[in-house]
Amino acid sequence: MFESFLYAFLLSSLNVGVAFLVILYAARKKKKDFTKIVFASMVVRYIIVSASNWILLAYFASDKLVYGLTFMISTFILILVEILYINYRAKSLNS
């Protein structure tokens, strides 16, 4: 049960960690390029996370309910933090 929780939380944390790295990279670009880079990374990360979820659920996660709930809740919270950070970076770019 704990390993399912750990896999789900690590995957969602890794997803947001990569997002922060992409945002830091994109912040050095023009405003138009910033938006393209951030949205393209969202698509690529979504595909990678979906494939990773499938692999983890098929081969590693022992308790699918714990995995699913942990992944949903942690992803929701961490993506909310990501959105707030993007908003903060966008405001700092505009000023």
Residue frames as qw, qx, qy, qz and C-alpha x, y, z in Angstrom:
[[0.000, 0.886, 0.463, 0.000, 0.00, 0.00, 0.00],
 [0.290, -0.812, 0.098, 0.497, 2.77, 2.46, 0.88],
 [0.425, -0.152, 0.584, 0.675, 4.60, 1.71, -2.37],
 [0.232, 0.648, 0.635, 0.350, 1.48, 2.63, -4.35],
 [0.158, -0.947, -0.203, 0.192, 1.30, 5.92, -2.48],
 [0.442, -0.598, 0.338, 0.577, 5.01, 6.53, -3.04],
 [0.437, 0.185, 0.650, 0.593, 4.89, 5.74, -6.79],
 [0.128, 0.810, 0.526, 0.227, 1.92, 8.07, -7.33],
 [0.249, -0.928, -0.058, 0.270, 3.37, 10.93, -5.32],
 [0.497, -0.414, 0.447, 0.618, 6.79, 10.62, -6.94],
 [0.397, 0.388, 0.637, 0.534, 5.31, 10.62, -10.44],
 [0.031, 0.911, 0.379, 0.157, 3.20, 13.72, -9.82],
 [0.400, -0.823, 0.116, 0.387, 6.13, 15.45, -8.07],
 [0.536, -0.136, 0.536, 0.638, 8.45, 14.61, -10.95],
 [0.293, 0.665, 0.568, 0.387, 5.89, 16.01, -13.39],
 [0.121, -0.978, -0.171, -0.001, 5.71, 19.34, -11.55],
 [0.558, -0.597, 0.289, 0.500, 9.48, 19.42, -11.03],
 [0.494, 0.180, 0.558, 0.641, 9.99, 19.16, -14.78],
 [0.112, 0.853, 0.446, 0.248, 7.37, 21.87, -15.24],
 [0.327, -0.903, 0.013, 0.278, 9.29, 24.25, -12.99],
 [0.550, -0.308, 0.465, 0.621, 12.49, 23.59, -14.94],
 [0.362, 0.488, 0.592, 0.529, 10.68, 24.28, -18.22],
 [0.070, -0.946, -0.314, -0.041, 9.17, 27.48, -16.81],
 [0.445, -0.736, 0.198, 0.471, 12.58, 28.69, -15.69],
 [0.493, -0.006, 0.582, 0.647, 13.97, 27.95, -19.14],
 [0.215, 0.664, 0.592, 0.404, 11.02, 29.58, -20.92],
 [0.212, -0.903, -0.243, 0.285, 11.18, 32.69, -18.73],
 [0.390, -0.503, 0.338, 0.693, 14.42, 33.65, -20.48],
 [0.307, 0.287, 0.685, 0.594, 12.66, 33.65, -23.86],
 [0.193, -0.140, -0.181, -0.954, 10.31, 36.18, -25.46],
 [0.502, 0.061, 0.487, -0.712, 6.72, 36.32, -24.20],
 [0.777, 0.304, -0.228, -0.502, 5.37, 34.61, -27.32],
 [0.555, 0.326, -0.763, 0.059, 7.97, 31.84, -27.06],
 [0.183, -0.216, 0.746, -0.603, 7.28, 31.46, -23.33],
 [0.720, 0.119, 0.265, -0.630, 3.68, 30.51, -23.99],
 [0.784, 0.368, -0.427, -0.259, 4.59, 28.07, -26.77],
 [0.334, 0.369, -0.819, 0.285, 7.25, 26.35, -24.69],
 [0.336, -0.127, 0.679, -0.640, 5.06, 26.02, -21.60],
 [0.786, 0.198, 0.151, -0.566, 2.04, 24.66, -23.49],
 [0.709, 0.407, -0.562, -0.128, 4.15, 22.29, -25.58],
 [0.130, 0.320, -0.850, 0.398, 5.75, 20.95, -22.42],
 [0.582, -0.030, 0.481, -0.655, 2.29, 20.38, -20.94],
 [0.851, 0.297, -0.181, -0.393, 1.33, 18.19, -23.90],
 [0.564, 0.418, -0.700, 0.132, 4.58, 16.23, -23.80],
 [0.112, -0.271, 0.768, -0.569, 4.40, 15.79, -20.02],
 [0.738, 0.043, 0.246, -0.627, 0.78, 14.65, -20.25],
 [0.838, 0.321, -0.394, -0.199, 1.73, 11.93, -22.74],
 [0.387, 0.385, -0.761, 0.351, 4.70, 10.80, -20.65],
 [0.332, -0.195, 0.634, -0.671, 2.71, 10.80, -17.40],
 [0.834, 0.117, 0.021, -0.539, -0.12, 8.84, -19.04],
 [0.765, 0.332, -0.552, 0.004, 2.31, 6.20, -20.29],
 [0.154, 0.352, -0.752, 0.535, 4.03, 6.09, -16.90],
 [0.593, -0.128, 0.402, -0.685, 0.68, 5.66, -15.15],
 [0.893, 0.188, -0.223, -0.342, -0.18, 2.78, -17.42],
 [0.598, 0.361, -0.673, 0.243, 3.16, 1.08, -16.77],
 [0.084, -0.307, 0.680, -0.661, 2.99, 1.63, -13.02],
 [0.713, -0.047, 0.275, -0.643, -0.57, 0.36, -12.76],
 [0.880, 0.257, -0.319, -0.239, 0.09, -2.63, -14.99],
 [0.755, 0.268, -0.532, 0.275, 3.34, -3.78, -13.45],
 [0.334, 0.247, -0.579, 0.701, 4.18, -2.12, -10.11],
 [0.355, -0.308, 0.265, -0.842, 1.34, -0.54, -8.14],
 [0.137, -0.106, -0.974, 0.145, -0.13, -3.14, -5.81],
 [0.077, 0.594, 0.681, -0.422, -3.12, -1.15, -4.55],
 [0.242, 0.411, 0.495, 0.727, -4.77, 0.61, -7.47],
 [0.226, -0.860, -0.433, -0.147, -7.23, 2.60, -5.32],
 [0.511, -0.711, -0.012, 0.484, -4.47, 4.08, -3.17],
 [0.474, -0.044, 0.411, 0.778, -2.40, 4.81, -6.27],
 [0.124, 0.602, 0.559, 0.557, -5.29, 6.44, -8.11],
 [0.302, -0.895, -0.329, -0.004, -6.45, 8.60, -5.22],
 [0.547, -0.586, 0.105, 0.588, -2.94, 9.68, -4.30],
 [0.422, 0.119, 0.463, 0.770, -2.12, 10.52, -7.90],
 [0.016, 0.742, 0.514, 0.431, -5.32, 12.51, -8.41],
 [0.389, -0.885, -0.217, 0.134, -5.02, 14.50, -5.18],
 [0.555, -0.499, 0.208, 0.633, -1.29, 15.18, -5.43],
 [0.383, 0.281, 0.504, 0.721, -1.53, 16.09, -9.12],
 [0.067, -0.849, -0.448, -0.271, -4.40, 18.48, -8.42],
 [0.450, -0.843, -0.060, 0.289, -2.53, 20.23, -5.63],
 [0.564, -0.338, 0.352, 0.666, 0.82, 20.34, -7.43],
 [0.325, 0.454, 0.526, 0.642, -0.68, 21.56, -10.72],
 [0.168, -0.929, -0.321, -0.073, -2.46, 24.30, -8.79],
 [0.507, -0.693, 0.162, 0.486, 0.95, 25.33, -7.42],
 [0.519, 0.063, 0.515, 0.679, 2.35, 25.16, -10.97],
 [0.151, 0.752, 0.493, 0.411, -0.42, 27.44, -12.28],
 [0.315, -0.929, -0.125, 0.146, 0.18, 29.96, -9.51],
 [0.569, -0.457, 0.330, 0.599, 3.90, 29.91, -10.27],
 [0.417, 0.365, 0.543, 0.631, 3.28, 30.42, -14.00],
 [0.042, -0.907, -0.369, -0.199, 1.02, 33.35, -13.13],
 [0.468, -0.803, 0.072, 0.363, 3.73, 34.81, -10.90],
 [0.555, -0.167, 0.466, 0.669, 6.40, 34.38, -13.60],
 [0.295, 0.610, 0.544, 0.494, 4.11, 35.88, -16.26],
 [0.174, -0.961, -0.216, 0.011, 3.49, 38.93, -14.08],
 [0.513, -0.656, 0.249, 0.494, 7.20, 39.38, -13.48],
 [0.522, 0.146, 0.545, 0.639, 7.84, 39.14, -17.23],
 [0.147, 0.796, 0.477, 0.343, 5.25, 41.82, -17.98],
 [0.288, -0.943, -0.097, 0.132, 6.69, 44.33, -15.52]]
